[in-house]
Amino acid sequence: MPMYEKKYDVIVVGGGHAGCEAALAAARTGVSVLHLNLYLDNTALMPCNPSIGGPAKGHLVREGSALGGEQAEAADASAMLVRWLNTSKGPAVRALRAQCDLEEYARHYTMKIETQKNLEVRQETVTDLWIEEGRVRGVRTKYGYDYESKVVVLATGTYLGGKVHIGPKSFSSGPLGQTPAVDLTESLRASGLEIRRMRTDTTPRLHADTLDLSSLTSQGSADEPLTFSLWGEGTVHEGYFCHLTRSNRRTHDIIRDNLHRSPLSMGWMEGNGPRYCPSIEDKVIKFPEKESHLIFLEPVSRSNKEVYVQNFSTSLPFDVQLAMVRSLPGCEHAHVTRPGYAIEYDYVVPTQLTPWLETKAVSGLFCAGQINGTSGYEEAAAQGLLAGINASLKARGEEPLVLGRSESYIGVLVDDLVTKGTNEPYRMLTSRCEHRLLLRHDNADRRLAPIGRGLGLLDDDRWNRLRTGWKRIDDELERLAQIKIHPSDALNRELAALDSAPLSEAACAVELLRRPGVPYSLVEKFSPSPDAPRGGEALALEVEVKYAGYIERQGRQVARMERMENVTLPGDMDYGRVPGLLAESRQKLETVRPRTLGQAGRISGVTPTDIHLLSVWLNALSRRKERGAATVE
């Protein structure tokens, strides 16, 4: 093949959420980037529900904003309605969720990609990796060019070997009938990577004018301005709603009567499906005692009439889907604009990756998004951002960025993948994060913005705005700890309305704020601040005060765990020489090659006894090295 005239620092393959974030992040750090997209019109395509955020997922988006990513900006720019979720469960799991206009979301990313300095985008189909002596040299394409680079990031989504199933019909396809990538898998296998199959499902789309939404309960946007971006002003959205309906006995009977026509029951699908977002037929099979399941009818764009049927994914035949849909209240006369389907695709077993998302088999080859076995736009964008950062660092010959589990949800996501692997589409959950009170939505900027600034992803204006906000919070915390609030009839009336005991004598302002149910706005009302925290700053201050004891306790837990994280394991360690290790543990340690004792302890199947044996062995190695050094001297 002819060589393309220009050599790049980084090539990014794939134009979905992971690919867009990787290309933007790398280019913004100053390296030259070529972004190769299978089909430019599908940039940042949202083939499933066009929503962003939710528990844990919203945390990923906010963390991406703190690091200098783009997804939060895209979500804010395209939001039709935004709500807080889990507000009754405490600040650790509170998160935003937005229903986005999928066309506006894609336009936002497209414009950012096409106007970003150091970034060239081209429609190309990558067919082969160009690898020499265990190191990536670039890619080869269907159009007949070799493109050379120092680093390659693969973000192929569900296009890699994509195959769609609708009842007994199956055909090679990407999502929503798009062209799949069918050639690259063999190149990956030839490079020494283990490839497996995975599957995910999506739902039918309906025409809004054929639905009786007036009969259903609606959910609108919050009546306060909300924003994913740390720098957004927030908007109060009006005019768009999600509507609640439910499946029923008739729905379930239709499904049971037609299970024999499911591609899964016919044994046509190899890959495992998503556990935490199962198809409606999976729910009916696994929960036969449930008479109904909650379903949401959600708009997808301001510019069309399509409605997404959340919690109703299916791969049953089209005629069955039509009957199922019309059994739902409000959907009796529904017109189905697009059928639901299952899609199978190839993914790289993620334990073959380092904690900075580089493959161990091929130097300079990074993977991000669904190619790593994850599901969800947010998980993909978070990996793409980290892969893009580390691709840039690799191209410049610098040390990679590794985010720890106690630093971010992104760190938890990547550590889970590279340490434990996954046999089903991985979804980020708050329950996966053992330090979630430290990793809140409201403090993502404090945790990660200094890293983004150090990488050059946050400009002076954004950085200074953050520092000004942090100073407001810190000054107010100091002020509240020093001043007293005196009792008054007005104050006690407001406390009574909150079911809080009245003040009988002067109390420290910070102690009043520490009371359950007492908001910062009340404390500030009776003790005005010369420069009160604003918006999200007030929430961050309130959480720091009310949960100070719990936060301090988790901080101590992190410090104890970090002692194991600071014990590094040699990259060439021979686990076969460690006496007493279980055979299963030895095999998994050899496969994952953990960087630290802490990471070794998180590998599924590695026992506490194994960790103790490793620790003893490392101590013995250290003593032998010390004796050897003393002998030489």
RAMO-V652661 format. One record per residue. N is the residue number from 0. SS is DSSP state (H for helix, E for strand, - for the rest). Layout:
BEGIN
n=[N/N]
ss=[SS/SS]
END
This chain:
BEGIN
n=[0/1/2/3/4/5/6/7/8/9/10/11/12/13/14/15/16/17/18/19/20/21/22/23/24/25/26/27/28/29/30/31/32/33/34/35/36/37/38/39/40/41/42/43/44/45/46/47/48/49/50/51/52/53/54/55/56/57/58/59/60/61/62/63/64/65/66/67/68/69/70/71/72/73/74/75/76/77/78/79/80/81/82/83/84/85/86/87/88/89/90/91/92/93/94/95/96/97/98/99/100/101/102/103/104/105/106/107/108/109/110/111/112/113/114/115/116/117/118/119/120/121/122/123/124/125/126/127/128/129/130/131/132/133/134/135/136/137/138/139/140/141/142/143/144/145/146/147/148/149/150/151/152/153/154/155/156/157/158/159/160/161/162/163/164/165/166/167/168/169/170/171/172/173/174/175/176/177/178/179/180/181/182/183/184/185/186/187/188/189/190/191/192/193/194/195/196/197/198/199/200/201/202/203/204/205/206/207/208/209/210/211/212/213/214/215/216/217/218/219/220/221/222/223/224/225/226/227/228/229/230/231/232/233/234/235/236/237/238/239/240/241/242/243/244/245/246/247/248/249/250/251/252/253/254/255/256/257/258/259/260/261/262/263/264/265/266/267/268/269/270/271/272/273/274/275/276/277/278/279/280/281/282/283/284/285/286/287/288/289/290/291/292/293/294/295/296/297/298/299/300/301/302/303/304/305/306/307/308/309/310/311/312/313/314/315/316/317/318/319/320/321/322/323/324/325/326/327/328/329/330/331/332/333/334/335/336/337/338/339/340/341/342/343/344/345/346/347/348/349/350/351/352/353/354/355/356/357/358/359/360/361/362/363/364/365/366/367/368/369/370/371/372/373/374/375/376/377/378/379/380/381/382/383/384/385/386/387/388/389/390/391/392/393/394/395/396/397/398/399/400/401/402/403/404/405/406/407/408/409/410/411/412/413/414/415/416/417/418/419/420/421/422/423/424/425/426/427/428/429/430/431/432/433/434/435/436/437/438/439/440/441/442/443/444/445/446/447/448/449/450/451/452/453/454/455/456/457/458/459/460/461/462/463/464/465/466/467/468/469/470/471/472/473/474/475/476/477/478/479/480/481/482/483/484/485/486/487/488/489/490/491/492/493/494/495/496/497/498/499/500/501/502/503/504/505/506/507/508/509/510/511/512/513/514/515/516/517/518/519/520/521/522/523/524/525/526/527/528/529/530/531/532/533/534/535/536/537/538/539/540/541/542/543/544/545/546/547/548/549/550/551/552/553/554/555/556/557/558/559/560/561/562/563/564/565/566/567/568/569/570/571/572/573/574/575/576/577/578/579/580/581/582/583/584/585/586/587/588/589/590/591/592/593/594/595/596/597/598/599/600/601/602/603/604/605/606/607/608/609/610/611/612/613/614/615/616/617/618/619/620/621/622/623/624/625/626/627/628/629/630/631/632]
ss=[-/E/E/E/E/E/E/E/E/E/E/E/E/-/-/-/H/H/H/H/H/H/H/H/H/H/H/H/-/-/-/-/E/E/E/E/E/-/-/H/H/H/-/-/-/-/-/-/-/-/E/E/E/-/-/-/H/H/H/H/H/H/H/H/H/H/H/-/-/-/H/H/H/H/H/H/H/H/E/E/E/E/E/E/E/-/H/H/H/-/-/-/-/-/E/E/E/E/E/E/-/H/H/H/H/H/H/H/H/H/H/H/H/H/H/-/-/-/E/E/E/E/E/-/-/E/E/E/E/E/E/E/-/-/E/E/E/E/E/E/E/-/-/-/E/E/E/E/E/E/E/E/E/E/-/-/-/-/-/E/-/-/E/E/E/E/-/-/E/E/E/E/-/-/H/H/H/-/-/-/E/-/-/H/H/H/H/H/H/H/-/-/-/-/E/E/E/E/E/E/E/E/E/E/E/E/E/H/H/H/-/-/H/H/H/-/E/E/E/-/-/-/-/-/-/E/-/-/-/-/-/-/-/-/E/-/-/-/-/-/-/E/E/E/E/E/-/-/H/H/H/H/H/H/H/H/H/-/H/H/H/-/-/-/-/-/-/-/-/-/-/E/-/-/-/-/-/-/-/H/H/H/H/H/H/H/-/-/-/-/-/-/-/E/E/E/E/E/E/-/-/-/-/-/-/E/E/E/E/E/E/E/E/-/-/-/-/H/H/H/H/H/H/H/H/H/-/-/-/-/-/-/-/-/-/E/E/E/-/-/E/E/E/E/E/E/E/E/-/H/H/H/E/-/-/-/-/E/E/-/-/-/E/-/E/E/E/-/H/H/H/H/-/E/-/-/H/H/H/H/H/H/H/H/H/H/H/H/H/H/H/H/H/H/H/-/-/-/-/-/-/-/-/-/-/-/-/-/H/H/H/H/H/H/H/H/H/H/H/H/-/-/-/-/-/E/-/-/-/H/H/H/-/-/-/-/-/-/-/-/H/H/H/H/H/H/H/H/H/H/H/H/H/H/-/-/-/-/-/H/H/H/H/H/H/H/H/H/H/H/H/H/H/H/H/H/H/H/H/H/H/H/-/E/E/-/-/-/H/H/H/H/H/H/H/H/H/-/-/-/-/-/-/-/-/-/E/E/H/H/H/H/H/H/-/-/-/-/-/H/H/H/H/H/H/H/-/-/-/-/-/-/-/-/-/H/H/H/H/H/H/H/H/H/H/H/-/H/H/H/H/H/H/H/H/H/H/H/H/H/H/H/H/H/H/-/-/E/-/-/-/-/-/-/H/H/H/-/-/-/-/-/H/H/H/H/H/H/H/H/H/H/-/-/-/E/H/H/H/H/H/-/-/-/-/-/-/H/H/H/H/H/H/H/H/H/H/H/H/H/H/H/H/H/H/H/H/H/H/H/H/H/-]
END
